[in-house]
């Protein structure tokens, strides 16, 4: 997760830098889709070593060989997001590409939770009504075809 946060921060900085040149930067955030990445990683890791089996992280090392968590959804939606980022008018800054409503709910709920934590007991905390107003203003800035439910 830390690498993803660093990549996201880099993308945010790149967007700010490139804006002066009229270059749009998009951040495509895919969930789990079927790729060869998991299998390739397992081949590179190999079976856990004796040292890893005795480690406090033994369960982690054994679990990374588990194929039951491999994604089964084909990555067509990711390719569509990339195509939209390259050729859409206008391209979106962020693309959340997720294969199920359950995962989308988890991602958005996690993001809202982070917002609540950031706002908690700060010298400059906002009330619920102020947060809702900020959300409404952000939604109003979206192009009509990007709004939730077509609003």
Residue pairs with C-beta under 8 A, 6 or more apart in sequence:
8 27
8 29
11 25
11 27
12 27
14 25
15 24
15 25
15 27
15 93
18 24
18 25
24 90
24 91
24 93
25 93
26 85
26 91
26 92
26 93
26 94
26 95
27 93
27 94
27 95
28 78
28 81
28 82
28 85
28 95
28 97
29 94
29 95
29 96
29 97
30 75
30 77
30 78
30 81
30 97
30 98
31 71
31 97
31 98
31 99
31 103
31 107
32 71
32 73
32 99
32 103
33 71
33 73
33 74
33 75
33 77
33 78
33 97
33 99
34 70
34 71
34 72
34 73
34 74
34 75
35 71
35 75
38 67
38 70
38 71
39 70
41 64
42 64
42 65
42 67
45 64
45 65
47 65
48 58
48 61
48 62
48 65
52 58
52 61
53 61
53 62
55 61
71 99
73 99
77 97
77 99
78 97
81 95
81 97
84 91
84 92
84 95
85 91
85 92
85 95
90 143
92 146
96 104
96 107
98 104
98 107
115 131
119 125
119 126
119 131
126 134
139 147
139 148
139 151
144 150
